[in-house]
Amino acid sequence: MQKTRHLVYMSLLVALALVLHLIERNIPVPFMTPGAKLGLANLITVLALYTLPKKSDVIKVIVARLFLSSIFGGSVSGLMYGSMGAVLSFLIMVVIKDGLKEKVSIIGVSAAGAVFHNIGQLLVAAFIVRNIGVMLYLPFLSLAGIVTGIFVGMAANYVIGHMNKLTIFRDIMEIEKRNH
């Protein structure tokens, strides 16, 4: 029963990330730099990072989200950009969350993840066009990433606070901590 609950929770995270990704694709963001997005699906990555007991489970959620979002209206190039961004974002968020947990909040972890997501995407772009000059776009994307990362971090903090009020969620998380 515990494995089933765990799988259902991970599946819900993937489904939520996919829905947020699809919604975000239809939101015009004219005030930001071209190519910049709100990063709504990254809310689920942050939630997974703070609620799933194993990092490998977070990776599974990220990979499932990336592939499903590519299937539901994405492209191969979108998968490449998203994958590199997700890998760098995940790595920096884990390092900061685990290494600086006393000093950096979920909001800071999310903002750092957003900036490194942009770095990953620009590295792919530089590789594709074979020109490191695309990195000149980094300051603009970093500013957008910090703002959206703060927003996502605040939303994640709010959601986790309310999830902790749910008895069933507390029970599941307690069981997960004991088993891992």
VMD Tcl script that draws the C-alpha trace (Angstrom):
set ca {
  {0.00 0.00 0.00}
  {2.85 2.38 0.79}
  {4.48 1.84 -2.60}
  {1.16 2.48 -4.29}
  {0.69 5.78 -2.41}
  {4.22 6.79 -3.28}
  {3.68 6.00 -6.97}
  {0.34 7.82 -7.00}
  {1.95 10.90 -5.40}
  {4.77 10.91 -7.97}
  {2.22 10.46 -10.76}
  {0.21 13.39 -9.45}
  {3.34 15.53 -9.46}
  {4.06 14.60 -13.08}
  {0.45 15.27 -14.09}
  {0.45 18.65 -12.36}
  {3.75 19.59 -13.99}
  {2.38 18.64 -17.40}
  {-0.80 20.67 -16.87}
  {1.21 23.69 -15.70}
  {3.53 23.34 -18.71}
  {0.59 23.24 -21.12}
  {-1.05 26.25 -19.45}
  {2.23 28.17 -19.49}
  {2.69 27.57 -23.23}
  {-0.48 29.58 -23.81}
  {0.41 32.53 -21.60}
  {2.02 35.37 -23.53}
  {4.82 36.99 -21.54}
  {5.47 40.21 -23.48}
  {7.20 42.07 -20.66}
  {10.04 39.57 -20.38}
  {12.89 38.76 -22.69}
  {12.02 36.57 -25.70}
  {12.11 32.90 -24.81}
  {11.70 33.56 -21.10}
  {8.83 31.79 -19.38}
  {7.29 31.87 -15.95}
  {8.60 28.40 -15.08}
  {5.33 27.18 -13.63}
  {6.21 23.52 -14.18}
  {9.35 24.11 -12.10}
  {7.03 24.59 -9.15}
  {6.50 20.84 -9.25}
  {10.25 20.18 -9.38}
  {10.71 22.27 -6.24}
  {7.78 20.51 -4.54}
  {9.24 17.14 -5.48}
  {12.67 18.14 -4.18}
  {11.21 19.12 -0.81}
  {8.64 16.33 -0.42}
  {10.10 13.20 -2.00}
  {12.57 11.27 0.17}
  {14.96 10.19 -2.60}
  {16.66 12.34 -5.22}
  {16.17 9.53 -7.73}
  {12.40 9.98 -7.34}
  {12.76 13.68 -8.14}
  {14.75 12.78 -11.25}
  {11.99 10.38 -12.31}
  {9.40 13.15 -11.99}
  {11.59 15.54 -14.01}
  {12.28 13.01 -16.77}
  {8.61 12.03 -17.05}
  {7.61 15.70 -17.22}
  {10.17 16.46 -19.91}
  {9.19 13.55 -22.14}
  {5.46 14.01 -21.71}
  {5.64 17.75 -22.35}
  {7.59 17.01 -25.54}
  {4.94 14.54 -26.63}
  {2.09 16.94 -25.84}
  {3.11 19.77 -28.10}
  {6.82 20.05 -27.70}
  {9.68 19.37 -30.07}
  {13.02 17.60 -30.09}
  {14.82 20.92 -29.73}
  {12.51 21.83 -26.84}
  {13.40 18.53 -25.21}
  {17.12 19.28 -25.63}
  {16.82 22.77 -24.15}
  {14.53 21.62 -21.36}
  {16.69 18.62 -20.48}
  {19.91 20.55 -20.12}
  {18.14 23.28 -18.19}
  {16.48 20.73 -15.92}
  {19.74 18.88 -15.24}
  {21.68 21.99 -14.26}
  {18.73 23.36 -12.31}
  {18.27 20.10 -10.40}
  {21.98 19.80 -9.60}
  {22.32 23.34 -8.24}
  {19.10 23.06 -6.26}
  {20.29 19.83 -4.62}
  {23.69 21.33 -3.80}
  {22.16 24.46 -2.29}
  {19.32 22.68 -0.49}
  {21.57 20.05 1.06}
  {24.72 22.12 1.51}
  {23.27 25.42 2.64}
  {19.97 24.33 4.19}
  {20.46 26.57 7.22}
  {21.25 29.64 5.11}
  {19.08 29.43 1.99}
  {15.31 29.07 1.95}
  {13.16 27.28 -0.57}
  {12.81 30.64 -2.34}
  {16.58 30.97 -2.79}
  {16.85 27.37 -3.94}
  {14.14 27.98 -6.53}
  {15.74 31.23 -7.77}
  {19.13 29.53 -8.17}
  {17.45 26.67 -10.02}
  {15.78 29.12 -12.40}
  {19.06 30.88 -13.20}
  {20.86 27.59 -13.84}
  {17.97 26.39 -15.97}
  {18.62 29.40 -18.20}
  {22.36 28.69 -18.23}
  {21.67 25.13 -19.36}
  {19.42 26.31 -22.16}
  {21.97 28.88 -23.33}
  {24.69 26.23 -23.36}
  {22.54 24.11 -25.68}
  {21.88 27.16 -27.87}
  {25.61 27.96 -27.99}
  {26.33 24.37 -29.01}
  {23.65 24.35 -31.70}
  {24.61 27.66 -33.30}
  {28.30 27.11 -32.55}
  {28.62 30.58 -31.13}
  {29.29 31.39 -27.49}
  {27.92 34.87 -28.18}
  {24.44 33.69 -27.19}
  {25.70 33.82 -23.61}
  {25.38 37.63 -23.87}
  {21.69 36.93 -23.37}
  {22.45 35.51 -19.90}
  {22.09 38.72 -17.84}
  {18.59 39.32 -19.20}
  {17.53 35.70 -18.73}
  {19.13 35.62 -15.27}
  {17.13 38.63 -14.15}
  {13.95 37.04 -15.49}
  {14.96 33.74 -13.86}
  {15.54 35.32 -10.47}
  {12.14 37.01 -10.54}
  {10.27 33.91 -11.71}
  {12.34 31.70 -9.39}
  {11.33 33.82 -6.41}
  {7.69 33.59 -7.48}
  {7.93 29.79 -7.89}
  {9.73 29.46 -4.54}
  {7.09 31.50 -2.75}
  {4.35 29.41 -4.35}
  {6.13 26.16 -3.39}
  {6.59 27.38 0.18}
  {2.88 28.22 0.35}
  {1.79 24.87 -1.12}
  {4.06 22.81 1.15}
  {2.80 24.73 4.17}
  {-0.75 23.80 3.27}
  {0.14 20.23 2.30}
  {1.62 19.75 5.78}
  {-1.80 20.56 7.25}
  {-3.30 17.54 5.48}
  {-3.29 14.49 7.73}
  {-2.91 12.06 4.85}
  {0.09 13.95 3.46}
  {1.79 14.04 6.88}
  {1.16 10.30 7.27}
  {2.62 9.54 3.83}
  {5.68 11.71 4.43}
  {6.27 10.11 7.85}
  {6.10 6.63 6.34}
  {8.44 7.71 3.50}
  {11.01 9.09 5.96}
  {10.98 5.88 8.00}
  {11.43 3.71 4.91}
  {14.33 5.70 3.42}
}
mol new
graphics top color blue
foreach p $ca { graphics top sphere $p radius 0.5 }
foreach p [lrange $ca 0 end-1] q [lrange $ca 1 end] { graphics top cylinder $p $q radius 0.2 }
display resetview
